[in-house]
């Protein structure tokens, strides 16, 4: 195997390499070796590949014909490590999912009525077995490429893709509250840290910024530069991952499950500046989040982490909900302030027997197919 057809696609605030499964080796070890070669991993600069040396661009979508009934396309997400020879398939990427929806239209996985202005795409997320429904703008039977929808972290405006994540509660562990508690205590550095753990989109750990000695408006670089803080966060993340059975031992979290769980540092709404220097006022947002994944700080806010965030905001007593007024419990639309701006999500949870069920999770994204080509191996 000396060359591989690929597409490079921006989905939301992320960018990924899309590969059709028919072009990849069936053997998992051989397949991942090819993928690492394509991305240029492991190498901090990914200089010999297409990874881009950023956790938001070192992302993989394996695309295939639907393997189950009632869907249009199969999508397997992989987060390709920059520093380790690892492709992590445990979670999903909601931003890349928007790219999958656009790709499905562009590549003919879905037949589009020439008179239609929008088309639903049912995406089978192979990682978790759940189904995502994306509503994609179309024009004359083809993908609409222009629109007036803007998302923080992406220049310009594009056609809006609406994504419904209602089927994604408990997708990794089977429960929206995987520990069965609204809050848990995690021991680290001879003290206890109070967290809420939500499984929706991706398993996400939520902690109040004050517990980590932060105000919540810090930039990604400020958080990463604080002595010992990232190590502490990784230990807390690892201990939760061990409790959920995602890793064999919390000390192995970086190698065994570097992507999942996410880790969100939350705080009350405050004035702050984005990484581009834009002023965000406290009355524009409901709450603040700085989200850690792949041992780094997200420069915006991942969609799957936003799905978990939205769910957490509706559940009374969670770390997130406690920072909001009572009106947010049960059903809401919330504006989350992140390093690049603001992301909105509309969410609803209900009691179903003894469990809490996610019944609504709607978010808007954009996507662009940047390149179709061949990568040499």
N, C-alpha and C positions, 0 to 999 in steps of 0.2 A: 504494500500500500504506500504510494508515494504522493498522492494528492487527494484532496477531500473537498467536495462542493459545500459551501457554507453561505449563510446570509449574516450580515451584521444589522441588528435591529435595536433601535432605542425604544424602550417601553417605560413610560413615566420618567423618573429621574435616574433610571439605570440603563445600561447598554449591554447587550448580550450577543454571543455567537450562537446562531441557530444551525443545527445539523439534523438532517433527516435520518431516522434510525436505520433505514435501508443501506446507508453508506458506511455504517459503523460496524466493527467486529461484534459478534454475538457474545464472545467471551468477555466478561466484565473487566478482568485485569488488562486484557489487550485494548479494550475500548477506552478505559481510563488513561492508559499510556498514550494513546493517540490524542485524547483530549488535552492532557497535560502538555504534549508537544505543540498542539495548536495554540494554546494560551501562553506557552513559554514559562511554565511553572515547573519546579519552584525556583523563583528568582525575583528579588524585590523589584527589579525594573521590568521583568518579563520581556527583556530586550530581544529575545529570539522567537517571540510569538506575538499574538494579537491581543493579549490580555489587558493592556493599558495601564498596568501597575496601580490599579485602584480597585478597592473592594466593590465599588459600584459598577465596574466594567468587567470584572473577572467572573462573569456569569454565563451559564450554559443553558440552552433549551434544546432538548432532544425531541424532535417532532415525528409523529407517526400517524398512520391511518387509525381511526377509532377501533379500539379493541373491545369495547362494550357497546351495547345498544343505547340509542338515545342521545349520542354525542356526535360532534362533528370532527374532533381532532384529539389526538393523544399528546400530552405535554409532560415531559419529565424535566424537572429543574435540577440543576447542579450548581453549587457554589464552588468555584475552583479556587483553592487556596493559593496565595501568592508565595508563602514561605514554606509550605509543606507539600509533598507529592500526594495531595489528597483532593478528591472531588466529593463534596458532601451532598448527599441526596436526601437528607432527613427532612428538610423543610420545603417551603415554596417561596417564590418571589412574586409578589403581586404586581410590581412594576413590569417585570418581564412578561407576566400574564397578559397585560395590555398589548404588548408586542405580538404575542401568540394570536390574539384575536385579529389583529391587523394582518398578520401573516396568513391566517386561515382564509381570509377573503382574497388576498393578493394571489395566493397559490392555488386557489380553486378547490379548497376543502369544503367550501360552502357554496351552493348555487344561490345566486342573488337575482331577485326579480329586477329587471331593468327599470321598472317604475318606482321601486322602493327607495326610501330615503334613509332607512336604517335596517340593519340585519342583526338578529341574535346569533351569537356563536356559542355553542355549548362545548366547553373545554373539559376534557377528562384529565385531571391532575393525577398522573400515575403515581407520584410519590405517596399520596395519601388516599387515593381512590375516590376523592370527592369531585364534584362537578361545579364548575364556575360558569356563570352566564354573563357574557359581555355583549352589550348592544353597541354596534359599530356603525358610524355614518357611512352611507354609500351614495354613489352618484352614477346613474346610467349603468348599473350592474357592476360597478367597480368600487374599490376602496376610495372614499373621499379623502383627499390629501390636504384640504384647506379648511380652516375654521377659526373661530374667535375665542376658543377656550385656552386659558393660560394656567400653568401649574408652576408653583415656586420651585426654582432650581433648573428650569428649562427655558432658554431664550425663546421669545416670540409666542405666537398663538397657533393652535392646531385644531383639528376636528376632535370633539370630545367623545371619548369611549366611556360609557357607563358600565360599571362592573358590580355584579350582585354576588356577595360572599355569604349569603344566608346558609348555604349548605356546609359551611366550613367550621362550625363550632365543634370542638373536640376532635379535630381531624387527625391529630398525632397520637393523643392518649386515650381518646374515646369520651372525654368529659370536658366541658367548658371550664370547670374548676378542677384541674387534674389532681390537686392535693386534697380535694373535697372540703377545703377551707377557703373562706374569703380572704383571710390573712394567715401568714405563716411566719414563724421565727426561724432565721438561719444564723447559726453560730459561726463567727469568723473573727479572728484576732481578739479572742477572749471577750467578745461582746455579741449580743444578739441584734440582728437587723430584721426589721419588719417588712415583709414583702407580700404582694399579691401575685398569683400566678394564673394566667389565663391562656387557654388553648383555643385560639381562633385565628385562622390565617397562618400564624406560627405561634408556637408556645412562647410567651413573653412574660418576663419577670418585671414587676413594677416596684419602684422604691422611691420614697420621698427624698428629694435632693438634700434636705437638711441632715438626714442620717449619714450622708457622705461628706458633710461639711461644705456643701455647694449651695449657691443661690438659685441655680436652675437656668440662669441666662448665660452661662459660660459658653464660649465657642468650642468646637471640637478640639482645637489645638490647646486651649487652656485646660480642658479636662485631661487630655493625654499627657500634659506636661507636669501634672501634679504628682509629686513623688509617691510612689507605691499605690496610687489609687486604682490604676488599671489592673494591677495584680490582685487587689482586694475584690474588685468587681468580678474578675475571672474566677476567683475562689467561690464567691457567693453563687455565681452562675453555675459553676461546676457542681457545687453541693446540691443545688436544685435539680440539675440534670441527673445526678446520681439518684436522688430520691425518686425521680420519675422513670428511672430505668433507661435513660438515654445514653449513659456511660457506665462503665464498670466501676470506676473510682473517680471521684471529683478531680483528682490530680491529673487525670488523663483527658480532661474535657477538651483541650485544644486539639488533640490528635483524633479523638473519637467522635466528637460532635462540635466542631468549631462554629457552625452556623446557628444551630438551635440549642438552647433557647436564646431569644433576643433578651436585651436588658434595657429597660427604659427608666431614666431618671426624670421624675416628674415634680412639678412645682406649680404654685399658683401663678395666674397670669400677671406678668410684669412688662414694663417697657424694655425693649432690648434692640440690639442691632443685629441684622443678619450678617452672614459671612461676606456678602457683597456690599455691606455698609448701609443697607436700607433700614430705616427706623420702623419698628413694629410697636404699636401702642397697645397697652393692656386692654383697652376696650375693643380691639379688633379680634381678640382671641379669648378662649375660655380657660386655657391651661397651657402649660409648657412641657415639652419633652425633649430630652437628648437621648438618642437611642444608640446602644452599643451592639454591634454584631461583627463577627469575624475578628474579634479583638481590636476593633477600631470604632470610631464614632461616625455614624452616618451623617453625611453632609446635608441631608434633607430629612425625610422620614419614610421608611419603607411601608408599602401598602399593607403587607401582611401584619406588620407591627401596628399599623393604624387600625386594622380590623380588630386585633386584640384590644387595643386602646379603647376603641369605641364600645366594645362589649363590656370592658371593665368600667367604663364611665356610667353604664346603666345599672350596675349591680351595687346596691346599697352596702356601704362599709368597706369597699375595696380602697386601696391606697389612692387610686385615681378618683373614685367617686367622692371620697372624703374631702377632696380639694375643690369640689364643685358645689353649687347650690342644690337644694332638694329637687328642683324641677328637672334635673338631668336623669333621675332614677327611672328606669323602665324603658323609656323611649326618648331619643334626643337626636339633635344634629349638633355636632361639636366642632369647634375650630381649634386646632392644635398648633401652637407656635413651635417651630423647629428652626435649625440653624439657617435654612435658606428662605424661610417664610412661613406660610400657613397652609395646612391641609385640613380639609373638611371631610367628615364621615357622618352618615345618618345610621343609627343603630337602634335595635330593639331586642330586649330579652324578656322571656316570660317563664313562669314556673310551669313545669310539666311533670306532674307527680312530685317526686322528691328532687328532681334535677332542674337546673336552669338551662333553657334552650335559647339559642340565638335564632331569631326569626327575621331580622332585617339587618343588612350590612351593605350599604350602597356608597360607592366612591367613584369619582370621576378622574380619568387619566387621559393621556394622549400617547401616540406612538408614531414612529416613522421607520420604514424600511430604508436603511442607508445604503446597503451594498449587497449584491449577489456576486459571488466569485469562487475562486479555487484557492485553497491554501496548500502550499507544498510542505510535505512532512520530512 
